Amino acid sequence: MNIASEAASQSQVQSNISSTIAEVYTQISSASEASPTATAAILACDDSFARHHRTARAKLSSWKSRTGRDLTVDSFGTAAAQLMKRTMESFDRETISAAGIAGSVASYRLEVRSKLQGRIESAIRELFKLQVEILEKSTLKKFSGMLLRKHGKDNEGTEKFYNDNAAAVRSAAFAFDNAMEDLEVPSLSLTKSKASQEMSNKLNTALLTFPDSPAARLKDMKQISTVVNKQKKPTERSVDLGLDLVAMIRPDGFGNLQGFGGYQLGGNNIIVGVHNDADEPGVISQFGGKRPPFLRVQPKLKIDIEL
């Protein structure tokens, strides 16, 4: 099997070399300036392309390996911009002679240059997207963990929970925004603006839906179980009922207006949120290409039993 594999590999390499030689020969033959100078210029373009693409690919592969471990690349934006600039400037210096030859040789140089630039830009865009996803996942995980630690403390009401964590939303969004600055590559229009807006929407949605999340419900059940298992005197037995009503209004807009309001009466709470993000592309994509419902109501019945 090993011998067959090596033979197949060698055959593939020979095939690639043959196709490359054939392509170069075609370019040389089709050039009207079929002279030793034109031939040398074309070969120089191909050699420069191969070397710089190999070097850039090695660096990009190391970055992709890091993102595969759910880690971001330190100062990715600056490093990516420098890699692109350094590679293209070096290619231009090495192939400047081909640019001075009018006709098909100069056109061939531009074609090879565009191919090299396109491959590097494509890899950088993919790495940028992967790292944005890593930051989003990490930010939401930390935010949900913080909410879970605070959930149910001191028997706080739903309104107090939302009000206290509104600042936490802003803090998490600010931390995400700062982390995104290291990923920006302005020369390729890879900026933080869209990702930061989508992250803000996701954090607000996470806050609104957290009380009904599996983690929050599990913690509530554990707290109820702890209370029920406590030994109580017969005179201390009681059953308390409470109703939490959470409503979210999402009118037309792009997410530039949001707020919460609530009212608490005994063990009953009413929370109403407004966020005008119905036209936001990120929100529409979350709902499968449809606009979110104008009004969403989530009731929650609380039963506190002490025996």
N, C-alpha and C positions, 0 to 999 in steps of 0.2 A: 504493500500500500504506500509506504514512504517513497519507494522508487518511482511509483506511478505518479505520486503527487509532485515530486521534484521534476519529473519529466514534463508534466502538464504546466508547472510553473515556468520552466525554461521555455516551453513552447509559446506560452502567453507573452513572456518578455520579448522573445524573438519576433513575435507577431507585432507587438507594439513598436519595436525598433524599426521593423520593416515598414510599417505604415507611416512612421514619422519620417523616415528617409524618403519614402515615396512622395509624401506631402511636400517636403522641402524641395525635392527634385522638380515637382510640378511647378512650384512657385518660381524656381530659378528658370525653368524652361519657358514659362509663360511671360517672364519679364522681357520687355523690349530691350532693356539694357543688359542682355545676357553677356556680361563681361566679368572678368575676375573681380573687379571692385563690387559689382552688384551681387555676385555670388557670395563674397565675403560678408557683405552687409546683411544679407538674408540669414546666413548661418549665425552671425553674431546676434541677431534678434532672437533666433530660436534658442541659442545657448543661454542668453541672458534670461529669457523667459523661464527656461527649465530650472536654472539655478535659483532665481528669486522666488519662484513659485514653491520650490522645495523648501527653501529656508522659511518662508512665511507660513507654509502649511505645518511645519514642525512647531512653530510658536503657537499657532492657532489650535493645534491638536492638544498641546499642554494645557491651554486654557479650557478647552472643551472637557478634558479629563477632570479638571477641577470642578466644573459645573456639574459633572456627572456624580460628584459626591455632595451635591447640594451646597456648594460653596461658591461665593462670588470671587471674581478676580480683583485684587487690590489695584485701585487707580486704573480700572479697565479703560475708561474713556480716553485718558491721556496716552496709555500704552498702545491702544488700537490706532489712534490718530498718528502716533509716531511711527508705528509699523507701516502703515499705509504710505505716509510721506517718505520715509526712508527707502522703502522698496521701489516706489515709482521714480524717485529722484535718481536712484542708482541705475535703474533700467534706462532712464533717459540719457544719462552720461555715457553708458556703455553702447548705446545704439544711436548716438547723435550723428554718426557718419551716414547711417541709412536715411536719416531725415533730410539730408542734403542731396539725395539722389532723386530726381523728379521721376514721376511715373509710378509703376506698380511696386517698386521697392519701398518707397515712402508710404504708400498705401498699406503694404503688408506690415510695415513697422507699426503703424497706427492700429491695425487690426489686432496684432499680437499684444500691444500695450493695453488695448481695451479689454482683451480677454483676461490678462493678468489682473488688471484693476477690478474687473467684475467678479472674479473668483474670490479675491480677498474681501471685497465689500460684502458679498453674499455670506461669507463665513462670519464676518463681524456682526452683521444684522442678526444672524441666528444666535450667536452668543449673547447679544444684547437682550433678545427676547427670552432666552433661557434664564438669564440672571434676573430679569424683571419678575418672572414667575417664581424664582427662588425667594426673592425679597418679599413678594406678596404672601407666599405661603408662610414664611417665617414671621412676618408682621402679624398676620391673622392668628397664628398659633400663640404668639406671646400675648396678644390682646385677649384672646379667649381664655387663656390661663389666668390672666389678671382678673377678668370678670368672674371666673369661677372661684377664685380665692375670696373675692369680696361678696359673692352671692350668698344671701342668707345670714350675714353677720348682723348681730344686734336686732334681729327681727325687723330689719328695715323694710319699708314699703316699696312698692314698685316705682312710685314717683321719685322717691329719694334715690333709688338705684339708678334711674335714668339721669337724674340731675347730677349726681356725683360722678358719673362716668362720662358725661359729655366732655369734660376736660380731658379724660383719658383718650377719647377719640382724637381730639386735636393733637395730643402729645404723640400718639402712635402715627398719625398722618405726618407730623413734623419730622419724626425719626425716619420714616420711609422716604420723605422728600430729600432729606440730607443724604441718605444712602444712595439715592438715585443720581445725585450730582456726580458721584464717582464713575457712573456708567455712561454718562452722556458723551456722544460723539457728534458734536454740532455739524461737522463737515458732511456727515451722512444723514443729517436731519433726525438723528436718534436723540431725542430730548425726553425730559421727565414729565412734561406738562400733561400728556394724555394719561400716562400711568399713575401720576399723583392724583388726578381727578377720579379715576376709576378706583383707586385705593381708598379715597375718602368715602366714596359711595359704598364700597364693600364694608368698611368699618362701621358706618351708620347702620347698614343692614344687619351686620353681626350684632350690634348693640340691641336693636329692636327685636330680633328673633332669639336672642340668647336665653331669656327666661323659659322659652319652650324648647330649648335644645336638649338633646339626650343627656349631656353632661350636667346641666342645671337640674333636670328632673331627677337624675340619679342622686345628686347631692340632697335635694329636697326629701327624697324617700329615705335616705340615710338619717337625716335630721328627724324626720317623723318617727322612724324606727327607734331612734335613741330616746325620744320623748315617751313613746309608748312603753318602752321597756323599763322605764324608771318606776320604781315602787312608789305609789302614791296612796295617800289615805283615801278612804271612800268619799270623804267630803271634798276632796280636791279633783274628783273626776269631772271632766267637762268635754263638750264637743263644740268646737268653734268653726264656723263656716265663713269664708271670704271669697269675694269675686274680684278678679283683676280683668279689666277690659282694655286691650291695647288696640288702637286704631291708627292706621298709617294712610295719609292722604298724599297722592302723588300726581299733582296737576302737570300741565304742559310746562316745559322748561328744560334747562341744561344743568340743573343742580346748583344754581347760584343762590338758592334760598332754602333754608332748612331751620327747623325749630321744634321744640317739644313743649307741651303743656299738660298739666295733670291736676287731678282733684282726688283727695283721699278722705274717706268717711269711714272711720272705724277700721275694720279689716278689709274694706272694699276700696279699690283704686281704679281710676280711669285715666289713661294716658293717651293723648292724641299727638301724633307727629305729622309734620308737613315737610315734604321734600319735593321740589319741582324738578324732578329728573326724568319725567316720562319720555322726553325726546332724546335723552342721552344714549348714544350708540352702545356704550358698554352695558347699560341697564337693559336695553332692548335685546342685546345678544344673550343676556342671562335668561330671558323669558322666551328663548327660541325664535327670535325675530319679531316678536309681538310686543306691543306697548304694555307696560305693567298696568294692573287694575287701578282705577282712580281711587278706590277706597278698599282697604283691607282691614278686617276686624278679627282679632284673635282673643277669644275669651279664655279665662283660666279660673277654674274652681279650686279653692284651697280648703282643705279639711284638716283641722288640727284636733286630734283626739287624745285625751289624757285619761287614763284609767287608774 
